[in-house]
Amino acid sequence: MKELLRSMVADAEDPLRAGNLVTEYLQSRILQFLQESGVFRFWIFHGGTALRFLYDLPRYSEDLDFALRAPDPKPDFESAVSKIGKWFEAETYHIHLKMKTAKTVKSSLISYPGLLYELGLSPRQTELLSIKIELDVSPPSGGKVESSVVRRHVVLNLPHYDKASLLSGKLHALLARPYLKGRDLYDIFWYLSDPSWPAPNIEFLNNALTQTKWKGPLIDEGNWTDVVEEKLSAIDWRRAVEDVRPFVERVYDVKMLTKENVFKLLKDKGSSL
């Protein structure tokens, strides 16, 4: 399997893109191992990496985000992640696992010490490539779930939120986060640029905002674009764009990520509702 990685990075245009390709390959293998362990009976895939795997979002994503859709008696999060480590070690990867369990979110950081050095992508043997897995064990209600078969290095049958609920998840992140991440800005731009993408799942969005003690107005079909515009009006736009730049596949996409373009898309979406 490492020979495949070597061939992938050999064709990469620069070390940053090569590192993104390696991360994405490892993400696909983690999803494969989780699928084979049976947890997709209980876990829902969502977030930026889900958008990339399912709908070809043209930006790389670092984390694998899941939500629990049913009680998960077996296998539990810790045993599922530990099994991932053993599978990678069987393929001669050096793995380090770090678990963190909170009341509502379980997470694990899977690190690959020395891999970037081994692939010729880092001069330092100590540099780590890491992928975080997060499982929300108390997600808001109202999200609609479906499944899709996709092939990205391996064939996967992924349970995930539907398009309207995925948009609601991104809107919640944008509105509820105390600071805006560049990926949130880019993803909203990407969502809005597709006129066929459905409007957000309002029930799911309001339940998520209530869960995180949102102090803003109740969201409805008529005001959500205005609330998003107000939030974006207060951000450091240049900083947000620079934050996401290393992960966007097409350079010209970053040039189009302007306040004027995003606000026009919001206005167009609002007028179409």
Secondary structure, DSSP 8 states (H G I E B T S, - for coil): -HHHHHHHHHT-SSHHHHHHHHHHHHHHHHHHHHHHHTGGGTEEEESHHHHHHHH--SB----EEEEE-S---SS-HHHHHHHHHHHHHHTT---EEEEEE-SSEEEEEEE-TTHHHHTTS-S-TT---EEEEEEESS--S---EEEEEEESSSEEEEEEE-HHHHHHHHHHHHHHSSS--HHHHHHHHHHHT-TTS----HHHHHHHHHHTT--S----TTTHHHHHHHHHHTS-HHHHHHHHGGGBS-HHHHHH--HHHHHHHHHHHHHH-
